[in-house]
Amino acid sequence: MPKGYWIACYREITHPDKLSAYAKLAAPAIEAGGGKFLARGTAAQAYEAGLRERTVLIEFASVEQAIATHDSAGYRAALAALAGGAVRDLRIVAGI
C-alpha cells in the first residue's frame, strides 16, 4: 500500500491570526491521524508556473489515512478556525 501525502500551497494569507489559530488545531489533529510533517515554509525557488508561496508537505502511512485525517472532527475544527484566513490548494496524492 503506497504512502499518502498532503501537499498544501497557500496562494494568499489574508488573516495571519486565523492561520495561527488553524495551525494550533491542525498540527495535533494531523499528528493524531499519523501525519508526519516533512516540509513547511516558503518555497526556496519556483519554476515554470510555480509561485514562491508557503507550501506544506505531510506524509501518512496510506492515502486512506490521509483522507480520514482530513475528514476527522479535529481537522474540521482547524478548518473552521481558518475560514476566510487563506486561499490555498490542498491535494492528497499517493506515493510511488
C-alpha positions as CSV (number, residue, x, y, z in Angstrom):
1,M,0.0,0.0,0.0
2,P,1.6,3.3,-1.0
3,K,2.0,6.2,1.4
4,G,-0.2,9.2,1.1
5,Y,0.9,12.8,1.0
6,W,-0.8,16.1,1.6
7,I,0.6,18.9,-0.4
8,A,-0.8,22.3,0.6
9,C,0.1,25.5,-1.3
10,Y,-1.0,28.8,0.2
11,R,-1.9,31.3,-2.6
12,E,-2.6,34.1,-0.2
13,I,-2.7,34.6,3.5
14,T,-5.3,37.2,4.3
15,H,-5.6,36.9,8.1
16,P,-2.4,35.7,9.8
17,D,-4.3,35.4,13.1
18,K,-6.7,32.9,11.6
19,L,-3.7,30.9,10.1
20,S,-2.2,30.9,13.6
21,A,-5.4,29.6,15.2
22,Y,-5.7,27.0,12.4
23,A,-2.1,25.8,13.0
24,K,-2.6,25.3,16.7
25,L,-5.5,23.0,16.0
26,A,-4.3,21.4,12.7
27,A,-0.9,20.1,13.9
28,P,-2.3,18.0,16.7
29,A,-5.1,16.7,14.5
30,I,-2.7,15.8,11.7
31,E,-0.2,14.1,14.1
32,A,-3.1,12.2,15.8
33,G,-4.0,10.9,12.4
34,G,-0.5,9.6,11.8
35,G,0.7,12.5,9.7
36,K,4.4,13.5,9.7
37,F,5.4,17.0,8.6
38,L,8.2,16.6,6.0
39,A,8.5,20.3,4.8
40,R,6.8,23.6,5.5
41,G,7.7,27.1,4.6
42,T,8.1,29.5,1.7
43,A,9.4,27.8,-1.4
44,A,13.2,28.1,-1.8
45,Q,12.7,28.5,-5.6
46,A,9.9,28.2,-8.0
47,Y,10.0,27.2,-11.7
48,E,7.6,27.1,-14.7
49,A,4.1,28.3,-13.4
50,G,5.1,27.8,-9.7
51,L,4.8,30.6,-7.1
52,R,7.1,31.3,-4.2
53,E,4.4,30.6,-1.7
54,R,4.0,28.8,1.6
55,T,4.0,25.1,1.0
56,V,3.4,22.2,3.4
57,L,4.2,18.5,2.7
58,I,2.9,15.9,5.1
59,E,3.4,12.1,4.9
60,F,0.8,9.4,6.0
61,A,1.1,5.6,6.1
62,S,-1.6,5.5,3.3
63,V,-3.9,7.6,1.1
64,E,-6.8,6.3,3.2
65,Q,-5.2,7.5,6.4
66,A,-4.5,10.9,4.8
67,I,-8.2,11.2,3.7
68,A,-9.5,10.0,7.1
69,T,-7.4,12.6,8.9
70,H,-8.6,15.4,6.6
71,D,-12.2,14.3,7.2
72,S,-11.7,14.0,11.0
73,A,-13.5,16.1,13.6
74,G,-10.3,17.6,14.9
75,Y,-9.1,18.7,11.4
76,R,-12.6,20.1,10.6
77,A,-12.3,22.3,13.7
78,A,-9.0,23.6,12.4
79,L,-10.5,24.4,9.1
80,A,-13.3,26.3,10.8
81,A,-10.7,28.4,12.6
82,L,-9.0,29.1,9.2
83,A,-12.2,30.1,7.4
84,G,-11.5,33.1,5.2
85,G,-8.0,33.4,6.5
86,A,-6.2,32.0,3.5
87,V,-6.6,30.9,-0.1
88,R,-4.9,27.6,-0.5
89,D,-4.8,24.4,-2.6
90,L,-4.6,21.1,-0.8
91,R,-4.1,17.8,-2.6
92,I,-3.7,14.3,-1.4
93,V,-1.5,12.1,-3.6
94,A,-0.3,8.5,-3.5
95,G,3.4,7.9,-3.1
96,I,5.3,5.8,-5.7
